Amino acid sequence: MRFHLDEHVADAIADGLRRRGIDVTTSAQVRLLQATDEQHIAFAAREGRVIVTRDRDFLHVDELPANHAGIVYYPQGSRSIGEVVRYLILMNDCLRDEEMVGRIEFA
């Protein structure tokens, strides 16, 4: 599974995933800082990446394209960096990419 972290997610999460060999991009890395949610979704769909976010705006399911690669949402302050990293590693180990298409997971 490949992930894309929006700008609301700590870079330490990307570092933790990369140390475990998981493919992850950040908003800064792909020049999407201050990009719209639609731009993040389009990038992630094109690249087959699950978006990881704390931004509630991504939860407007009725406005999302049906073919988005998946979204993982966790509210700000609800999880430690380690907890989020462990959750994403578990997803990577247990789910196939196609199982995340059009799906929102609450971490």
Backbone as JSON Lines, residues from 0, in Angstrom:
{"i":0,"aa":"M","n":[0.85,-1.16,0.0],"ca":[0.0,0.0,0.0],"c":[0.9,1.23,0.0]}
{"i":1,"aa":"R","n":[0.47,2.24,-0.72],"ca":[1.22,3.49,-0.81],"c":[0.37,4.59,-0.18]}
{"i":2,"aa":"F","n":[1.02,5.45,0.59],"ca":[0.31,6.51,1.32],"c":[0.74,7.89,0.85]}
{"i":3,"aa":"H","n":[-0.17,8.84,1.02],"ca":[0.12,10.27,0.82],"c":[-0.37,11.0,2.07]}
{"i":4,"aa":"L","n":[0.55,11.71,2.73],"ca":[0.19,12.46,3.93],"c":[-0.09,13.9,3.56]}
{"i":5,"aa":"D","n":[-1.27,14.4,3.92],"ca":[-1.54,15.8,3.63],"c":[-0.76,16.67,4.62]}
{"i":6,"aa":"E","n":[-0.82,17.97,4.42],"ca":[0.04,18.86,5.19],"c":[-0.3,18.94,6.67]}
{"i":7,"aa":"H","n":[-1.43,18.38,7.08],"ca":[-1.82,18.39,8.49],"c":[-1.18,17.24,9.28]}
{"i":8,"aa":"V","n":[-0.51,16.34,8.6],"ca":[0.06,15.15,9.23],"c":[1.56,15.36,9.45]}
{"i":9,"aa":"A","n":[2.03,14.99,10.63],"ca":[3.44,15.18,11.0],"c":[4.38,14.39,10.1]}
{"i":10,"aa":"D","n":[5.49,15.03,9.73],"ca":[6.51,14.36,8.92],"c":[7.08,13.13,9.63]}
{"i":11,"aa":"A","n":[7.03,13.11,10.95],"ca":[7.55,11.96,11.71],"c":[6.79,10.68,11.35]}
{"i":12,"aa":"I","n":[5.54,10.81,10.95],"ca":[4.77,9.64,10.52],"c":[5.35,9.1,9.22]}
{"i":13,"aa":"A","n":[5.67,9.99,8.29],"ca":[6.31,9.56,7.04],"c":[7.64,8.88,7.33]}
{"i":14,"aa":"D","n":[8.41,9.46,8.25],"ca":[9.7,8.87,8.61],"c":[9.52,7.46,9.17]}
{"i":15,"aa":"G","n":[8.54,7.28,10.05],"ca":[8.29,5.98,10.66],"c":[7.89,4.94,9.63]}
{"i":16,"aa":"L","n":[7.08,5.34,8.66],"ca":[6.66,4.41,7.61],"c":[7.83,4.06,6.69]}
{"i":17,"aa":"R","n":[8.61,5.05,6.34],"ca":[9.75,4.81,5.46],"c":[10.77,3.88,6.09]}
{"i":18,"aa":"R","n":[10.97,4.0,7.41],"ca":[11.91,3.1,8.1],"c":[11.46,1.65,7.99]}
{"i":19,"aa":"R","n":[10.2,1.44,7.74],"ca":[9.66,0.09,7.6],"c":[9.47,-0.3,6.14]}
{"i":20,"aa":"G","n":[10.0,0.51,5.25],"ca":[9.97,0.19,3.82],"c":[8.66,0.49,3.13]}
{"i":21,"aa":"I","n":[7.81,1.32,3.73],"ca":[6.51,1.65,3.15],"c":[6.63,2.92,2.32]}
{"i":22,"aa":"D","n":[6.08,2.89,1.13],"ca":[6.12,4.01,0.19],"c":[5.15,5.1,0.65]}
{"i":23,"aa":"V","n":[5.67,6.3,0.89],"ca":[4.85,7.4,1.38],"c":[5.36,8.71,0.8]}
{"i":24,"aa":"T","n":[4.42,9.59,0.44],"ca":[4.76,10.94,0.02],"c":[4.14,11.92,1.01]}
{"i":25,"aa":"T","n":[4.72,13.12,1.07],"ca":[4.15,14.19,1.88],"c":[3.76,15.34,0.96]}
{"i":26,"aa":"S","n":[2.92,16.2,1.45],"ca":[2.48,17.36,0.66],"c":[3.67,18.21,0.23]}
{"i":27,"aa":"A","n":[4.61,18.43,1.14],"ca":[5.78,19.24,0.82],"c":[6.61,18.58,-0.27]}
{"i":28,"aa":"Q","n":[6.78,17.29,-0.16],"ca":[7.61,16.54,-1.11],"c":[7.08,16.62,-2.53]}
{"i":29,"aa":"V","n":[5.76,16.6,-2.7],"ca":[5.17,16.6,-4.04],"c":[4.57,17.96,-4.41]}
{"i":30,"aa":"R","n":[4.99,18.98,-3.66],"ca":[4.59,20.37,-3.93],"c":[3.09,20.58,-3.9]}
{"i":31,"aa":"L","n":[2.46,20.04,-2.88],"ca":[1.02,20.24,-2.69],"c":[0.7,21.02,-1.41]}
{"i":32,"aa":"L","n":[1.69,21.72,-0.86],"ca":[1.4,22.55,0.31],"c":[0.38,23.61,-0.09]}
{"i":33,"aa":"Q","n":[-0.62,23.79,0.73],"ca":[-1.71,24.74,0.52],"c":[-2.56,24.41,-0.71]}
{"i":34,"aa":"A","n":[-2.46,23.18,-1.19],"ca":[-3.29,22.75,-2.31],"c":[-4.71,22.47,-1.8]}
{"i":35,"aa":"T","n":[-5.65,22.45,-2.71],"ca":[-7.02,22.15,-2.34],"c":[-7.17,20.65,-2.05]}
{"i":36,"aa":"D","n":[-8.22,20.3,-1.35],"ca":[-8.5,18.89,-1.09],"c":[-8.65,18.14,-2.41]}
{"i":37,"aa":"E","n":[-9.28,18.77,-3.38],"ca":[-9.48,18.15,-4.68],"c":[-8.15,17.84,-5.35]}
{"i":38,"aa":"Q","n":[-7.16,18.73,-5.2],"ca":[-5.85,18.48,-5.79],"c":[-5.15,17.31,-5.09]}
{"i":39,"aa":"H","n":[-5.29,17.22,-3.78],"ca":[-4.72,16.09,-3.05],"c":[-5.38,14.78,-3.5]}
{"i":40,"aa":"I","n":[-6.7,14.79,-3.6],"ca":[-7.43,13.58,-4.0],"c":[-7.05,13.17,-5.42]}
{"i":41,"aa":"A","n":[-6.94,14.14,-6.33],"ca":[-6.57,13.83,-7.71],"c":[-5.16,13.24,-7.76]}
{"i":42,"aa":"F","n":[-4.22,13.84,-7.03],"ca":[-2.85,13.32,-6.99],"c":[-2.85,11.89,-6.46]}
{"i":43,"aa":"A","n":[-3.51,11.68,-5.32],"ca":[-3.52,10.35,-4.69],"c":[-4.18,9.31,-5.59]}
{"i":44,"aa":"A","n":[-5.26,9.69,-6.26],"ca":[-5.94,8.75,-7.16],"c":[-5.04,8.39,-8.34]}
{"i":45,"aa":"R","n":[-4.39,9.39,-8.9],"ca":[-3.47,9.15,-10.04],"c":[-2.32,8.23,-9.65]}
{"i":46,"aa":"E","n":[-1.83,8.41,-8.44],"ca":[-0.67,7.66,-7.96],"c":[-1.04,6.37,-7.23]}
{"i":47,"aa":"G","n":[-2.35,6.15,-7.02],"ca":[-2.78,4.97,-6.27],"c":[-2.37,5.03,-4.81]}
{"i":48,"aa":"R","n":[-2.48,6.2,-4.2],"ca":[-2.06,6.41,-2.81],"c":[-3.25,6.69,-1.91]}
{"i":49,"aa":"V","n":[-3.22,6.09,-0.74],"ca":[-4.23,6.34,0.28],"c":[-3.85,7.63,1.01]}
{"i":50,"aa":"I","n":[-4.78,8.56,1.1],"ca":[-4.51,9.83,1.79],"c":[-4.65,9.62,3.29]}
{"i":51,"aa":"V","n":[-3.7,10.15,4.04],"ca":[-3.75,10.15,5.49],"c":[-3.92,11.6,5.91]}
{"i":52,"aa":"T","n":[-4.93,11.88,6.72],"ca":[-5.25,13.26,7.06],"c":[-5.89,13.41,8.43]}
{"i":53,"aa":"R","n":[-5.81,14.62,8.96],"ca":[-6.55,15.01,10.15],"c":[-7.6,16.06,9.78]}
{"i":54,"aa":"D","n":[-7.72,16.35,8.5],"ca":[-8.61,17.39,7.98],"c":[-10.01,16.82,7.76]}
{"i":55,"aa":"R","n":[-10.96,17.3,8.54],"ca":[-12.34,16.82,8.46],"c":[-12.99,17.04,7.1]}
{"i":56,"aa":"D","n":[-12.47,17.99,6.33],"ca":[-13.05,18.26,5.02],"c":[-13.0,17.05,4.1]}
{"i":57,"aa":"F","n":[-12.06,16.16,4.33],"ca":[-11.95,14.95,3.5],"c":[-13.07,13.95,3.8]}
{"i":58,"aa":"L","n":[-13.88,14.23,4.79],"ca":[-14.95,13.3,5.17],"c":[-16.26,13.55,4.42]}
{"i":59,"aa":"H","n":[-16.28,14.52,3.56],"ca":[-17.49,14.81,2.78],"c":[-17.61,13.82,1.64]}
{"i":60,"aa":"V","n":[-18.06,12.64,1.99],"ca":[-18.1,11.5,1.06],"c":[-18.89,11.83,-0.2]}
{"i":61,"aa":"D","n":[-19.96,12.58,-0.06],"ca":[-20.8,12.88,-1.21],"c":[-20.06,13.73,-2.25]}
{"i":62,"aa":"E","n":[-18.98,14.37,-1.85],"ca":[-18.22,15.21,-2.77],"c":[-16.98,14.51,-3.32]}
{"i":63,"aa":"L","n":[-16.66,13.34,-2.82],"ca":[-15.46,12.62,-3.24],"c":[-15.74,11.81,-4.5]}
{"i":64,"aa":"P","n":[-14.75,11.73,-5.4],"ca":[-14.92,10.83,-6.55],"c":[-14.96,9.38,-6.06]}
{"i":65,"aa":"A","n":[-15.76,8.56,-6.69],"ca":[-15.92,7.17,-6.24],"c":[-14.63,6.37,-6.38]}
{"i":66,"aa":"N","n":[-13.74,6.81,-7.24],"ca":[-12.53,6.03,-7.49],"c":[-11.32,6.52,-6.71]}
{"i":67,"aa":"H","n":[-11.53,7.31,-5.64],"ca":[-10.35,7.74,-4.88],"c":[-9.7,6.51,-4.27]}
{"i":68,"aa":"A","n":[-8.39,6.61,-4.02],"ca":[-7.61,5.44,-3.6],"c":[-7.79,5.09,-2.13]}
{"i":69,"aa":"G","n":[-8.57,5.87,-1.41],"ca":[-8.82,5.61,0.0],"c":[-8.34,6.76,0.86]}
{"i":70,"aa":"I","n":[-8.95,6.89,2.03],"ca":[-8.62,7.95,2.97],"c":[-8.56,7.35,4.37]}
{"i":71,"aa":"V","n":[-7.53,7.74,5.11],"ca":[-7.44,7.4,6.53],"c":[-7.54,8.71,7.28]}
{"i":72,"aa":"Y","n":[-8.52,8.81,8.16],"ca":[-8.74,10.03,8.94],"c":[-8.55,9.75,10.42]}
{"i":73,"aa":"Y","n":[-7.85,10.65,11.09],"ca":[-7.79,10.6,12.54],"c":[-7.86,12.03,13.06]}
{"i":74,"aa":"P","n":[-8.7,12.29,14.06],"ca":[-8.86,13.65,14.58],"c":[-7.58,14.12,15.27]}
{"i":75,"aa":"Q","n":[-7.34,15.41,15.16],"ca":[-6.17,16.02,15.8],"c":[-6.16,15.72,17.3]}
{"i":76,"aa":"G","n":[-5.02,15.3,17.8],"ca":[-4.86,15.03,19.21],"c":[-5.41,13.71,19.69]}
{"i":77,"aa":"S","n":[-5.95,12.91,18.77],"ca":[-6.58,11.65,19.18],"c":[-5.6,10.48,19.24]}
{"i":78,"aa":"R","n":[-4.49,10.58,18.54],"ca":[-3.52,9.49,18.46],"c":[-2.1,10.05,18.54]}
{"i":79,"aa":"S","n":[-1.2,9.27,19.11],"ca":[0.21,9.65,19.08],"c":[0.78,9.31,17.71]}
{"i":80,"aa":"I","n":[1.94,9.85,17.42],"ca":[2.61,9.53,16.15],"c":[2.83,8.03,16.05]}
{"i":81,"aa":"G","n":[3.3,7.42,17.12],"ca":[3.54,5.97,17.11],"c":[2.27,5.18,16.85]}
{"i":82,"aa":"E","n":[1.17,5.6,17.44],"ca":[-0.1,4.89,17.21],"c":[-0.52,4.98,15.75]}
{"i":83,"aa":"V","n":[-0.37,6.14,15.15],"ca":[-0.75,6.3,13.74],"c":[0.17,5.45,12.86]}
{"i":84,"aa":"V","n":[1.45,5.48,13.13],"ca":[2.4,4.67,12.35],"c":[2.02,3.19,12.46]}
{"i":85,"aa":"R","n":[1.78,2.71,13.67],"ca":[1.41,1.28,13.85],"c":[0.1,0.95,13.12]}
{"i":86,"aa":"Y","n":[-0.88,1.85,13.15],"ca":[-2.15,1.62,12.46],"c":[-1.92,1.5,10.95]}
{"i":87,"aa":"L","n":[-1.12,2.41,10.4],"ca":[-0.87,2.39,8.96],"c":[-0.06,1.17,8.55]}
{"i":88,"aa":"I","n":[0.87,0.75,9.38],"ca":[1.62,-0.49,9.1],"c":[0.67,-1.68,9.08]}
{"i":89,"aa":"L","n":[-0.24,-1.73,10.03],"ca":[-1.24,-2.81,10.08],"c":[-2.1,-2.8,8.81]}
{"i":90,"aa":"M","n":[-2.55,-1.62,8.39],"ca":[-3.32,-1.52,7.14],"c":[-2.5,-2.05,5.97]}
{"i":91,"aa":"N","n":[-1.25,-1.63,5.9],"ca":[-0.36,-2.05,4.83],"c":[-0.22,-3.57,4.8]}
{"i":92,"aa":"D","n":[-0.14,-4.17,5.97],"ca":[0.05,-5.61,6.07],"c":[-1.22,-6.42,5.83]}
{"i":93,"aa":"C","n":[-2.38,-5.81,6.09],"ca":[-3.62,-6.59,6.09],"c":[-4.57,-6.31,4.93]}
{"i":94,"aa":"L","n":[-4.46,-5.16,4.29],"ca":[-5.4,-4.78,3.23],"c":[-4.71,-4.73,1.89]}
{"i":95,"aa":"R","n":[-5.45,-5.1,0.86],"ca":[-4.96,-4.94,-0.51],"c":[-5.38,-3.55,-1.0]}
{"i":96,"aa":"D","n":[-4.63,-3.0,-1.93],"ca":[-4.92,-1.66,-2.45],"c":[-6.37,-1.53,-2.91]}
{"i":97,"aa":"E","n":[-6.85,-2.53,-3.62],"ca":[-8.22,-2.46,-4.16],"c":[-9.28,-2.45,-3.06]}
{"i":98,"aa":"E","n":[-8.94,-2.93,-1.88],"ca":[-9.9,-2.89,-0.77],"c":[-10.07,-1.48,-0.22]}
{"i":99,"aa":"M","n":[-9.16,-0.59,-0.5],"ca":[-9.25,0.78,0.0],"c":[-9.91,1.74,-0.99]}
{"i":100,"aa":"V","n":[-10.08,1.35,-2.23],"ca":[-10.66,2.24,-3.24],"c":[-12.06,2.67,-2.8]}
{"i":101,"aa":"G","n":[-12.25,3.99,-2.74],"ca":[-13.54,4.56,-2.37],"c":[-13.87,4.47,-0.88]}
{"i":102,"aa":"R","n":[-12.94,4.04,-0.07],"ca":[-13.19,3.77,1.35],"c":[-12.55,4.81,2.26]}
{"i":103,"aa":"I","n":[-13.19,5.09,3.38],"ca":[-12.64,5.95,4.42],"c":[-12.49,5.11,5.68]}
{"i":104,"aa":"E","n":[-11.27,5.12,6.23],"ca":[-10.98,4.43,7.49],"c":[-10.78,5.48,8.57]}
{"i":105,"aa":"F","n":[-11.32,5.21,9.73],"ca":[-11.14,6.09,10.89],"c":[-10.13,5.45,11.82]}
{"i":106,"aa":"A","n":[-8.99,6.09,11.96],"ca":[-7.91,5.54,12.79],"c":[-8.09,5.95,14.24]}
